[in-house]
Amino acid sequence: MSAGAEGKSKIATVFRVTGGNFLEMFDFFLFGFYATQISHAFFPSQNETISLLQTFMTFGAGFLMRPLGALFLGAYIDRIGRRKGLIVTLGIMAMGTVLIAFVPGYQTIGVLAPILVLIGRLLQGFSAGVELGGVSVYLAEMSTPANKGFYVSWQSASQQVAIVVSALIGYGLNQLFVPETIADWAWRIPFFIGCLIVPMLFFLRRSLEETAEFEARKVRPTLRQVVSSLAENWQIVLLGVMLVLMTTVSFYLITVYTPTFGKTVLKLSEVDSLVVALCVGLSNFIWLPIMGAVSDRVGRFPILALFSLLMLITAYPALSWLASAPSFGRMLEVELWFSFLYASYNGAMVVALTEIVPADVRTSGFSLAYSLATTLGGFSLAISTWLISALNDKAAPGLWLSLAALSGLVASLLIYRTQAARPVGAASA
């Protein structure tokens, strides 16, 4: 195969494998953007803060299932293969999406409505627990050592496409319908679109080939062996959790939480919040593969250390500046700055995590570390809402973001503490 043909083949493979990531983030972003409407439909309350908290807790509950999905589905994928596993995760994700799209509101079926929405979120969380890991490992194993960071970064970049598409659909709804209609039923339209996307994603993933690295592996671990290996490598898993925390907290704050923060906290218009979210998605999409490629050239550690430090020292001051005089321009500047820091850090972080986890449990180990961190990061929406209320400080989410950045910085220093900057566990990979 010629170099050009091989390059086109890899691009096509990246497109097919990242489709599930698109669906996951599409649904997640919609849940955050339409949190106000969802809270009114399924969690009616006289107190807007309590209603939003209930909605965000339901959103966060999905993340509690991620470690279970990472462990059981991750072990399953490490045993049966990357291709089959990615088809299974997509099916489970689709079931959750269908539930959220079609469940009648509280006024129609009472308490059963929030219960069914919760079940939908739990199914999505169970699937997502291994979706990111499965995709990242697949991309890492299909790439060459010299461009691994670039290829793996497309796992996160695909999610940004979903954010952009979600924001555009939301903008279109605002142009077509009055706010009352959107609050009543039109907010479901994007979720219906998510359901329509599923068959195409199944078609794309069915055409995937198994990775050569997995095919060459003669030993396929059982669930017991996976659990045993993860227990032996608990330090790597813990460091992985700390490494990922900065990514998950910053991502959910600057994407999923941005629309709600703009509308309910800063009192900006819905359209302004949508445009900011759209710009953030585009910014992330541009910076992620660029910084993934840069990490291939300069190493993972310099990128991880620099951008976690920058987030640590600028997160709260930037949000304080925004909260002191809220405006579309200020919100756009702050969110684009956070986007640059997040995307730069994440471009190196995801591939670094695939490198430090032992090869025989790469999917389950990666997914478990990522899921545990995402469980904390997924509650960022609820934590931020609570912090703003408890401290009476609109910039309070910056404190939570700073803590996550500190975690990433410490993890980077510990993982790459040797003179050669060789990740812990690299020898076992």
N, C-alpha and C positions, 0 to 999 in steps of 0.2 A: 504494500500500500504506500502511495506517495505521501510526502509530508503534508501537502495540501489536503488530500483526501482524509488522512488521519486526523488533521485538525478539525475538519468539518464533522467527522464522526464523533470526536470528543465534544464538540459544541452541541451536537444533537443529543448526545447522552446526558450532558449537563441539563439540557432543557427538559428531557423526559424525567430525570430523577428528581429535579427540584419542583416539579408540578405540585406534589403533595405539600411542600412547604408553602407554596402560594395559597392553597386552600386553607391551611391552618392559620396563617397570618391574616388572610382575608376575613375569616370568621372572628378572630380575636380582635381585630381592629374595629369591626362592625359592632361588637359587643361593647367596646369602650366608647365609640362615637355615639351610639344610640342608647347609652346607659340611662339617660334621663327618661327616654320613651319606654325602655324595657322596665325601668323601675315603676313607672306608672301602670304598665300593663300587667305586671306580675307581682309587684311588691308595693301596693298602694299604701300610702301613709300621709298623715297631715304634715309631717316634718320631712322636708326635702332631703336634709342631711342623712336622716335615718333610712329613708327610702334608697338613697344612693349607696349608703353603706351596705345595705342588704344586697343590692345588685352587685356591688364590687366584691362582697364576700362570696357570692355565688360564682362570680368570675374567678375569684381566687381559689375556690374549692376545686376547680378543675386541676389546679396545680398540685393539690394533695395527692391526686392519682398518678401524677407523673413518675414519682419514684417506683411505684408498683409496675407501671407500664415499662419503665426502663429495665427493671429487674427481670420480669417474666417475658415480655416481648423481646427485650434485648438478648436474653439467653436463647430464646427461640430463633432469632435472626442469626446469632453466632453459631447455631447448630444447623439450621436448614438453608441458610444463604441470604445474601443481601437482597436479591431480586424478589423472592417470594415474600420475605418479611415486609418489604416496602408496599407490596400489594395489600397485605393484611392490615397494616396500619392505616392505609388510605380508606379501607372499608369501614373500619371502626370510627374514624374521623367523620366519614360521611353520615353515619347513623346519628351522631350527635348533632350535626348540622341540620339534618331533616327534622329532628325533634324541636330544636329551637325555632325553626322556621314555621312549623305548622301547629304548635301548641296554642290553643285558645287562651285568651286573657283571664285574669283573676275574676273579672265580673261574669264570665261565662261558666267556668268550671270550678271556681273557688280555689281552695288550698292545693288542689291537684295541679294547678298551673305552675306555681313556683317549684313544686316537687319534680315535675317532668322537665322543666328547664334545667334544674339542678342535675338530673340524670343525664341530660344532653351534655352539660358541661363536664361531668365526670367521665363520660365516654370520650369526649374530645381530649381531656387531660390524659387518660390512659393511653390513647393513641399517640398524642404529642410527646409523651414521655420517651418514646424511642424514635419518633419521626426524625427529629433533628439529628440524633446520633446516627441513625441508619443512613441518612442522606450524607452526612459529613464523612462517615467512614467509607461509603461507596465512592465519593469524590476523591478522598485521599488515596484509596487503593487503585483507582483508575488513572491517577495522574503520575507524572514523573517527579523524582525528588527535587529537581530544579524549579518546578513551577507548582508545587503542592499548595502553597499558600494562596496562589491565584485561583486555582480550581476550587479549593475548599471554601473560599470566600463567597462563591456563588450560592452556597446554601443560605447565607444571610441575605445576599443581594436579591434572591428570588422573593424573599419576604417583603422587600421594599417595593417591588412591582405590585404586590397585593395591596400595600398601603396606598400607592398612587391610584390604583384602580378603584379601591374603596372610596377614597376621597373624591374622585371624579364622579362616581355614582351618587355619592351624597350631595355633591354640588348640583348634579342634574335633578335630584329629587327636590332640592330647595327652589329650583327654577320652575319646576312643574307643579308643585303642590304648596298650598298654604301650610303654615306650621301646625294647625289643628288637624289637618288631614294626615300629615306625617306622624304626629303623635298618636292618632287613632289607629291607622293600619298601614300606611305607606312605608314605615320604617322596616316592615318585613320584606319589602321587595328585594333589597340587596341579599338577604338570606336565601330567598327563592333563587336568585341568580347563582349563589354558591352551590345550591343543590343541582342546578343545571350544568355546572362545570364538572361535577363528579364523573359522569360517564366518559368524558374526554380524557380525564386524568387516568382513569382505569386503562383506557386504550393505550395511552402513552407508556405507562409503567409495565404493561404486559409485554412490550417489545424490548424491555431492558435485557441485557445479557449479564450473567453472573461475572463478578470480578475475577481476573486471573489469579490474584493473590489468594482469594478464598478457595478457588478450585484447586489450587496447589496444596492447600492445607490438608494433611491426612487425618489429623485428630480433630473431632468436633465435640466440644465440651458439653456435658449434660448440665442441667440446672444446678445440681449439687456441686459440680466442679466449678461452675461459674461463680456461685456464691462463695465457695472456698477460696478461689483465686482473688475475688474482690476483697474478702476479709484479710487475706495475706497482704494485699496492696492497699490497705485502708488509708495509709498516708497519702498515696497518690490521689485516691478518690477525694480525700479531704482538701488537699491542695487544689484539685480540680474545681471543687465547689467554690472555694475562695476566689479562684481565678475567674470563674464564670459570673459570680455575683455582680461585679461591676457591669458586665454586659446586660444581664437580665433587668436589673434595676433601671439603668439608663435607657434601655430600649423601651420598656413599657411606660416609662415616664415621658419620653419625648415623642412616642407614637400613639399608643392606646390612650394614655391619660391626657394628652394635649388638647383634644377637642373639648373634653369635659372641664378641664382646668380653665381653658379660655372662656367658655360659656358661663360656668357656674361660679368660678372664683374671681376671674378678672373682669367678668361681665362684658366681654367682647362679643361681637355678633357670631352667629353660627357659620356664616360664610367666611369670616376672617379666620376662625379656628380651622375650617376646612382647608383654606388656602395654605395656612401655615403647615398643617399636616401633610399636604401635597408636596410642598417644598422640602420638608424634612425627608419624606420618602425618596424624592429625587436625589437629594444630597447624599443620603445613605447609599443609594444605588451606585452613585459615582465613586464615592470614597472607598467602599468596601473592597472591590477588586483591585483598586490602585494600591491600597495599603497592604492587601494580601500579597501582591507582587513585590512591594517594597520589602516586606518581611522575608521574602525568599532571597533578597539580595543582602540585607543588613543583619538578618537574624530576628528571631521573635522577641528576645529580651529587651532590646532598646525601644522597640515600639510599645510593648506592654508597660514598661516602667515609665516612659515619658508621658504617655497619654492618661494613665491612671493617676499620675501625680498632678497633671494639669486639671483633671476633673476634680481631684481632691481640693485643690486650692481655689477653684473658680466657681464651683457649683452653687454654694449658698450666696456669695456676693452677686453672681449674675441674676439669680432669681429675686434677690432683694432689690436690685436695680429695676427689674421688670415690674415687681409688685408696687414699687414706690410711685410709678406713673404708668399704669398699664396702657398699652397702645398696640396696634397691629405691627408697627415697625419694630418696637422693642421686643415683642414676642417673637417675631421672625428672626431677629438678630440672635437672641438668646438660644432659641431652638436650633438654629443653624450651627451655632458654636457647639452646643451639646452634640449635635449630629456628627460634626467633624471629629470630636473626641471619641464618641461611641464607635463610629465606623472605623476609625484608625486603630483603636484598641481591638475591636472585634475581628478585623481583618487578619490580625496575627494570633488572636486568642483561640479561635476555633481549630485552626490547624495545629497549634501548640498542644491542645488537649488530645488530638488524635495521636500525637507523637509521644506523649508521656504514658499512655495507657498500654499495658501489655497486649500483644496482637491477638492472643487466643480469646480474650474477653473484650475486644476493642469496642464493639457496639454496646454491650451491656455496661462496661466500665465508663465509657464516654457518656452514655445516656443517663446513668445513675448520677454521676457528678453534675451533669448539666441540669438534670431534673430536680435534684435537691436544691441547687442554687436558684432554679426557676420557681420552685415552690415559694421561696422567700421573695424573689423578685416579682412573682405574680401577684402577691399581696401588696405591691407598691401602691396600687390605686387606692385600696382601703387604708393603708398606712398613711399615705399622703393626705387623704380626706380627714382622717382622725387627727393627724399632727396639726393641720391647719386649724381645726376646731379647738383642739386642746391648748395649743400655744397662742392662738389668735394671731397667727403669723402666716401670711399668704406665701412667704418664701420658705416655709418649713420643709417642703419636699426636698429642698437642697441639702438639708441635714442628713436625710436618709441616703441621698445620692452620694454625699461625701463619705459616709460610712462604707458604702459599697466600693467606692474608689480606693479607700484605704485597704480594704480586703484584697482587691486586685493587685495593689502595689506590693503588699506583704507577700502574697502568693508568688508573684513574679520573682521577687528577691530570693525566696526560699527554693523555688524550682530551679532557678538558674544560678545557684550560689557557687558552683564550681568555677574554676578559672576558665575552663573551656566552654562554659555556658551550655553544658549538655544537660537536657532535661532529666529529672529523676525518672527512672523506669525505662529510659530509652534503650538500655541494653537488652531488656526483656522483650522489646518490641521487634 
